[in-house]
Amino acid sequence: MPKISLYTTAYCPYCTHAKRLLDSKNINYVEISVDNSPELRAEMEAKSQRRTVPQIFNGDKHIGDCMEIYDFESSGKLSALLA
């Protein structure tokens, strides 16, 4: 099963909302904090082509950011996308 990973920062309310949504659906994930870690932030930017957090991945597949996973949830596609 691919693992879900989130690149986050401690001060980001969108990161908190994304984690809350995944927790509510009992979806396990690995949180990768980019706080004080330019190497991890550079890795996130290279993988997602984006600079903002959170960035969410299912294995190597980029899922998107907080707003995108909420859009997937609203359309009923999030569970299938993260399965």
N, CA, C and O atoms as a GROMACS GRO file, in nm:
protein
  332
    1MET      N    1   0.085  -0.118   0.000
    1MET     CA    2   0.000   0.000   0.000
    1MET      C    3   0.089   0.124   0.000
    1MET      O    4   0.178   0.136   0.085
    2PRO      N    5   0.068   0.216  -0.092
    2PRO     CA    6   0.148   0.339  -0.094
    2PRO      C    7   0.127   0.418   0.034
    2PRO      O    8   0.021   0.413   0.096
    3LYS      N    9   0.229   0.490   0.072
    3LYS     CA   10   0.213   0.567   0.194
    3LYS      C   11   0.182   0.713   0.160
    3LYS      O   12   0.234   0.770   0.064
    4ILE      N   13   0.097   0.770   0.242
    4ILE     CA   14   0.058   0.909   0.228
    4ILE      C   15   0.160   0.992   0.304
    4ILE      O   16   0.192   0.962   0.419
    5SER      N   17   0.210   1.096   0.242
    5SER     CA   18   0.303   1.186   0.310
    5SER      C   19   0.260   1.330   0.288
    5SER      O   20   0.207   1.366   0.182
    6LEU      N   21   0.283   1.410   0.391
    6LEU     CA   22   0.249   1.552   0.387
    6LEU      C   23   0.373   1.632   0.424
    6LEU      O   24   0.434   1.607   0.528
    7TYR      N   25   0.409   1.726   0.340
    7TYR     CA   26   0.512   1.823   0.375
    7TYR      C   27   0.440   1.938   0.443
    7TYR      O   28   0.346   1.995   0.388
    8THR      N   29   0.484   1.973   0.564
    8THR     CA   30   0.414   2.071   0.645
    8THR      C   31   0.511   2.168   0.715
    8THR      O   32   0.633   2.149   0.715
    9THR      N   33   0.450   2.271   0.774
    9THR     CA   34   0.520   2.356   0.870
    9THR      C   35   0.432   2.367   0.994
    9THR      O   36   0.311   2.345   0.988
   10ALA      N   37   0.494   2.400   1.106
   10ALA     CA   38   0.422   2.405   1.232
   10ALA      C   39   0.322   2.520   1.238
   10ALA      O   40   0.222   2.511   1.309
   11TYR      N   41   0.347   2.627   1.167
   11TYR     CA   42   0.265   2.748   1.177
   11TYR      C   43   0.160   2.760   1.067
   11TYR      O   44   0.099   2.866   1.052
   12CYS      N   45   0.138   2.655   0.992
   12CYS     CA   46   0.049   2.661   0.876
   12CYS      C   47  -0.091   2.610   0.911
   12CYS      O   48  -0.107   2.492   0.942
   13PRO      N   49  -0.193   2.697   0.906
   13PRO     CA   50  -0.329   2.650   0.934
   13PRO      C   51  -0.382   2.553   0.829
   13PRO      O   52  -0.463   2.466   0.861
   14TYR      N   53  -0.338   2.566   0.705
   14TYR     CA   54  -0.380   2.472   0.601
   14TYR      C   55  -0.326   2.332   0.628
   14TYR      O   56  -0.394   2.233   0.599
   15CYS      N   57  -0.206   2.324   0.682
   15CYS     CA   58  -0.149   2.194   0.718
   15CYS      C   59  -0.235   2.128   0.826
   15CYS      O   60  -0.263   2.009   0.820
   16THR      N   61  -0.276   2.208   0.924
   16THR     CA   62  -0.361   2.158   1.032
   16THR      C   63  -0.493   2.107   0.976
   16THR      O   64  -0.539   2.000   1.016
   17HIS      N   65  -0.554   2.181   0.886
   17HIS     CA   66  -0.680   2.139   0.825
   17HIS      C   67  -0.664   2.010   0.743
   17HIS      O   68  -0.749   1.922   0.749
   18ALA      N   69  -0.556   2.000   0.668
   18ALA     CA   70  -0.532   1.880   0.587
   18ALA      C   71  -0.514   1.758   0.678
   18ALA      O   72  -0.570   1.651   0.652
   19LYS      N   73  -0.436   1.774   0.784
   19LYS     CA   74  -0.415   1.662   0.878
   19LYS      C   75  -0.546   1.624   0.946
   19LYS      O   76  -0.574   1.506   0.967
   20ARG      N   77  -0.626   1.724   0.981
   20ARG     CA   78  -0.754   1.697   1.046
   20ARG      C   79  -0.846   1.617   0.954
   20ARG      O   80  -0.915   1.525   0.999
   21LEU      N   81  -0.848   1.651   0.825
   21LEU     CA   82  -0.931   1.576   0.730
   21LEU      C   83  -0.883   1.432   0.719
   21LEU      O   84  -0.964   1.339   0.724
   22LEU      N   85  -0.753   1.412   0.705
   22LEU     CA   86  -0.700   1.276   0.694
   22LEU      C   87  -0.726   1.197   0.822
   22LEU      O   88  -0.761   1.079   0.816
   23ASP      N   89  -0.709   1.261   0.937
   23ASP     CA   90  -0.737   1.194   1.065
   23ASP      C   91  -0.884   1.154   1.075
   23ASP      O   92  -0.915   1.045   1.124
   24SER      N   93  -0.974   1.240   1.029
   24SER     CA   94  -1.117   1.211   1.038
   24SER      C   95  -1.156   1.091   0.952
   24SER      O   96  -1.255   1.024   0.978
   25LYS      N   97  -1.077   1.064   0.849
   25LYS     CA   98  -1.103   0.952   0.761
   25LYS      C   99  -1.018   0.831   0.797
   25LYS      O  100  -1.018   0.731   0.725
   26ASN      N  101  -0.947   0.839   0.910
   26ASN     CA  102  -0.858   0.731   0.957
   26ASN      C  103  -0.755   0.692   0.853
   26ASN      O  104  -0.725   0.573   0.835
   27ILE      N  105  -0.701   0.792   0.784
   27ILE     CA  106  -0.597   0.768   0.683
   27ILE      C  107  -0.462   0.794   0.749
   27ILE      O  108  -0.435   0.905   0.796
   28ASN      N  109  -0.379   0.692   0.751
   28ASN     CA  110  -0.246   0.706   0.808
   28ASN      C  111  -0.158   0.785   0.713
   28ASN      O  112  -0.169   0.772   0.591
   29TYR      N  113  -0.071   0.866   0.769
   29TYR     CA  114   0.020   0.947   0.688
   29TYR      C  115   0.149   0.973   0.764
   29TYR      O  116   0.156   0.960   0.886
   30VAL      N  117   0.248   1.011   0.689
   30VAL     CA  118   0.377   1.051   0.745
   30VAL      C  119   0.388   1.202   0.726
   30VAL      O  120   0.372   1.252   0.614
   31GLU      N  121   0.414   1.272   0.834
   31GLU     CA  122   0.430   1.417   0.827
   31GLU      C  123   0.578   1.451   0.814
   31GLU      O  124   0.660   1.406   0.894
   32ILE      N  125   0.612   1.530   0.715
   32ILE     CA  126   0.750   1.572   0.691
   32ILE      C  127   0.756   1.723   0.712
   32ILE      O  128   0.709   1.800   0.629
   33SER      N  129   0.812   1.762   0.824
   33SER     CA  130   0.820   1.904   0.857
   33SER      C  131   0.936   1.969   0.781
   33SER      O  132   1.049   1.922   0.786
   34VAL      N  133   0.904   2.077   0.711
   34VAL     CA  134   1.007   2.150   0.639
   34VAL      C  135   1.055   2.272   0.719
   34VAL      O  136   1.136   2.351   0.670
   35ASP      N  137   1.006   2.285   0.842
   35ASP     CA  138   1.055   2.391   0.931
   35ASP      C  139   1.205   2.374   0.951
   35ASP      O  140   1.251   2.264   0.984
   36ASN      N  141   1.278   2.478   0.932
   36ASN     CA  142   1.423   2.477   0.958
   36ASN      C  143   1.497   2.369   0.881
   36ASN      O  144   1.602   2.323   0.925
   37SER      N  145   1.445   2.328   0.767
   37SER     CA  146   1.510   2.225   0.688
   37SER      C  147   1.506   2.262   0.540
   37SER      O  148   1.416   2.219   0.467
   38PRO      N  149   1.602   2.342   0.496
   38PRO     CA  150   1.603   2.381   0.355
   38PRO      C  151   1.613   2.262   0.260
   38PRO      O  152   1.564   2.269   0.147
   39GLU      N  153   1.676   2.154   0.304
   39GLU     CA  154   1.689   2.035   0.219
   39GLU      C  155   1.554   1.971   0.194
   39GLU      O  156   1.522   1.934   0.081
   40LEU      N  157   1.473   1.958   0.301
   40LEU     CA  158   1.340   1.897   0.284
   40LEU      C  159   1.247   1.989   0.206
   40LEU      O  160   1.166   1.942   0.127
   41ARG      N  161   1.258   2.120   0.227
   41ARG     CA  162   1.176   2.214   0.150
   41ARG      C  163   1.213   2.206   0.001
   41ARG      O  164   1.125   2.208  -0.085
   42ALA      N  165   1.344   2.197  -0.028
   42ALA     CA  166   1.388   2.184  -0.167
   42ALA      C  167   1.337   2.054  -0.228
   42ALA      O  168   1.296   2.052  -0.344
   43GLU      N  169   1.338   1.945  -0.150
   43GLU     CA  170   1.285   1.817  -0.196
   43GLU      C  171   1.137   1.830  -0.228
   43GLU      O  172   1.091   1.782  -0.332
   44MET      N  173   1.060   1.896  -0.139
   44MET     CA  174   0.918   1.916  -0.162
   44MET      C  175   0.894   1.996  -0.290
   44MET      O  176   0.809   1.959  -0.371
   45GLU      N  177   0.968   2.104  -0.307
   45GLU     CA  178   0.951   2.189  -0.425
   45GLU      C  179   0.986   2.114  -0.553
   45GLU      O  180   0.919   2.130  -0.655
   46ALA      N  181   1.090   2.032  -0.548
   46ALA     CA  182   1.129   1.955  -0.667
   46ALA      C  183   1.023   1.852  -0.703
   46ALA      O  184   0.993   1.832  -0.821
   47LYS      N  185   0.964   1.787  -0.602
   47LYS     CA  186   0.864   1.684  -0.627
   47LYS      C  187   0.730   1.741  -0.670
   47LYS      O  188   0.662   1.684  -0.755
   48SER      N  189   0.690   1.856  -0.612
   48SER     CA  190   0.557   1.909  -0.637
   48SER      C  191   0.554   2.026  -0.735
   48SER      O  192   0.448   2.060  -0.788
   49GLN      N  193   0.670   2.086  -0.759
   49GLN     CA  194   0.678   2.208  -0.840
   49GLN      C  195   0.599   2.322  -0.776
   49GLN      O  196   0.550   2.411  -0.845
   50ARG      N  197   0.587   2.318  -0.643
   50ARG     CA  198   0.516   2.420  -0.567
   50ARG      C  199   0.597   2.459  -0.443
   50ARG      O  200   0.678   2.380  -0.394
   51ARG      N  201   0.574   2.579  -0.394
   51ARG     CA  202   0.649   2.630  -0.279
   51ARG      C  203   0.567   2.632  -0.151
   51ARG      O  204   0.624   2.648  -0.043
   52THR      N  205   0.437   2.616  -0.161
   52THR     CA  206   0.351   2.629  -0.044
   52THR      C  207   0.330   2.494   0.025
   52THR      O  208   0.345   2.388  -0.036
   53VAL      N  209   0.296   2.501   0.152
   53VAL     CA  210   0.261   2.382   0.228
   53VAL      C  211   0.113   2.389   0.263
   53VAL      O  212   0.058   2.499   0.272
   54PRO      N  213   0.048   2.276   0.283
   54PRO     CA  214   0.103   2.142   0.271
   54PRO      C  215   0.108   2.096   0.126
   54PRO      O  216   0.035   2.147   0.040
   55GLN      N  217   0.194   2.001   0.101
   55GLN     CA  218   0.194   1.928  -0.026
   55GLN      C  219   0.176   1.781   0.012
   55GLN      O  220   0.246   1.728   0.098
   56ILE      N  221   0.082   1.717  -0.055
   56ILE     CA  222   0.040   1.583  -0.016
   56ILE      C  223   0.067   1.486  -0.129
   56ILE      O  224   0.040   1.513  -0.246
   57PHE      N  225   0.122   1.371  -0.090
   57PHE     CA  226   0.160   1.268  -0.187
   57PHE      C  227   0.105   1.134  -0.145
   57PHE      O  228   0.093   1.104  -0.026
   58ASN      N  229   0.071   1.052  -0.244
   58ASN     CA  230   0.039   0.911  -0.225
   58ASN      C  231   0.152   0.835  -0.292
   58ASN      O  232   0.154   0.821  -0.414
   59GLY      N  233   0.245   0.786  -0.213
   59GLY     CA  234   0.368   0.730  -0.269
   59GLY      C  235   0.441   0.842  -0.340
   59GLY      O  236   0.469   0.945  -0.279
   60ASP      N  237   0.472   0.824  -0.468
   60ASP     CA  238   0.539   0.928  -0.546
   60ASP      C  239   0.441   1.017  -0.621
   60ASP      O  240   0.482   1.114  -0.686
   61LYS      N  241   0.313   0.986  -0.614
   61LYS     CA  242   0.212   1.063  -0.688
   61LYS      C  243   0.170   1.187  -0.608
   61LYS      O  244   0.126   1.176  -0.494
   62HIS      N  245   0.184   1.303  -0.670
   62HIS     CA  246   0.145   1.428  -0.606
   62HIS      C  247  -0.007   1.441  -0.609
   62HIS      O  248  -0.068   1.436  -0.716
   63ILE      N  249  -0.066   1.458  -0.492
   63ILE     CA  250  -0.211   1.472  -0.480
   63ILE      C  251  -0.250   1.620  -0.484
   63ILE      O  252  -0.350   1.656  -0.547
   64GLY      N  253  -0.173   1.705  -0.418
   64GLY     CA  254  -0.203   1.847  -0.417
   64GLY      C  255  -0.186   1.909  -0.280
   64GLY      O  256  -0.112   1.860  -0.195
   65ASP      N  257  -0.259   2.019  -0.261
   65ASP     CA  258  -0.250   2.091  -0.135
   65ASP      C  259  -0.380   2.073  -0.056
   65ASP      O  260  -0.463   1.989  -0.090
   66CYS      N  261  -0.397   2.151   0.048
   66CYS     CA  262  -0.514   2.140   0.134
   66CYS      C  263  -0.644   2.161   0.058
   66CYS      O  264  -0.737   2.081   0.070
   67MET      N  265  -0.650   2.267  -0.020
   67MET     CA  266  -0.773   2.298  -0.093
   67MET      C  267  -0.808   2.186  -0.191
   67MET      O  268  -0.925   2.152  -0.210
   68GLU      N  269  -0.708   2.129  -0.252
   68GLU     CA  270  -0.733   2.022  -0.349
   68GLU      C  271  -0.786   1.896  -0.282
   68GLU      O  272  -0.877   1.832  -0.335
   69ILE      N  273  -0.732   1.859  -0.164
   69ILE     CA  274  -0.786   1.738  -0.102
   69ILE      C  275  -0.928   1.762  -0.050
   69ILE      O  276  -1.010   1.670  -0.049
   70TYR      N  277  -0.958   1.884  -0.007
   70TYR     CA  278  -1.096   1.914   0.032
   70TYR      C  279  -1.188   1.910  -0.089
   70TYR      O  280  -1.303   1.867  -0.078
   71ASP      N  281  -1.141   1.954  -0.205
   71ASP     CA  282  -1.220   1.942  -0.327
   71ASP      C  283  -1.246   1.796  -0.361
   71ASP      O  284  -1.357   1.759  -0.398
   72PHE      N  285  -1.141   1.712  -0.348
   72PHE     CA  286  -1.159   1.568  -0.373
   72PHE      C  287  -1.259   1.510  -0.274
   72PHE      O  288  -1.342   1.427  -0.312
   73GLU      N  289  -1.251   1.552  -0.148
   73GLU     CA  290  -1.344   1.502  -0.047
   73GLU      C  291  -1.487   1.543  -0.081
   73GLU      O  292  -1.579   1.462  -0.072
   74SER      N  293  -1.507   1.668  -0.121
   74SER     CA  294  -1.640   1.717  -0.155
   74SER      C  295  -1.701   1.642  -0.273
   74SER      O  296  -1.823   1.622  -0.280
   75SER      N  297  -1.616   1.600  -0.365
   75SER     CA  298  -1.665   1.528  -0.483
   75SER      C  299  -1.672   1.377  -0.460
   75SER      O  300  -1.710   1.302  -0.550
   76GLY      N  301  -1.635   1.332  -0.339
   76GLY     CA  302  -1.642   1.189  -0.307
   76GLY      C  303  -1.528   1.107  -0.364
   76GLY      O  304  -1.537   0.984  -0.368
   77LYS      N  305  -1.422   1.172  -0.407
   77LYS     CA  306  -1.311   1.101  -0.472
   77LYS      C  307  -1.188   1.083  -0.383
   77LYS      O  308  -1.093   1.016  -0.425
   78LEU      N  309  -1.186   1.140  -0.264
   78LEU     CA  310  -1.065   1.137  -0.183
   78LEU      C  311  -1.026   0.995  -0.140
   78LEU      O  312  -0.910   0.958  -0.152
   79SER      N  313  -1.120   0.918  -0.090
   79SER     CA  314  -1.088   0.783  -0.043
   79SER      C  315  -1.027   0.697  -0.152
   79SER      O  316  -0.929   0.626  -0.129
   80ALA      N  317  -1.085   0.704  -0.272
   80ALA     CA  318  -1.032   0.626  -0.385
   80ALA      C  319  -0.895   0.676  -0.425
   80ALA      O  320  -0.807   0.596  -0.459
   81LEU      N  321  -0.875   0.806  -0.421
   81LEU     CA  322  -0.748   0.865  -0.460
   81LEU      C  323  -0.635   0.826  -0.365
   81LEU      O  324  -0.521   0.806  -0.408
   82LEU      N  325  -0.667   0.814  -0.237
   82LEU     CA  326  -0.565   0.782  -0.137
   82LEU      C  327  -0.556   0.634  -0.105
   82LEU      O  328  -0.472   0.592  -0.025
   83ALA      N  329  -0.642   0.553  -0.168
   83ALA     CA  330  -0.642   0.409  -0.140
   83ALA      C  331  -0.518   0.342  -0.199
   83ALA      O  332  -0.502   0.220  -0.185
   0.00000   0.00000   0.00000
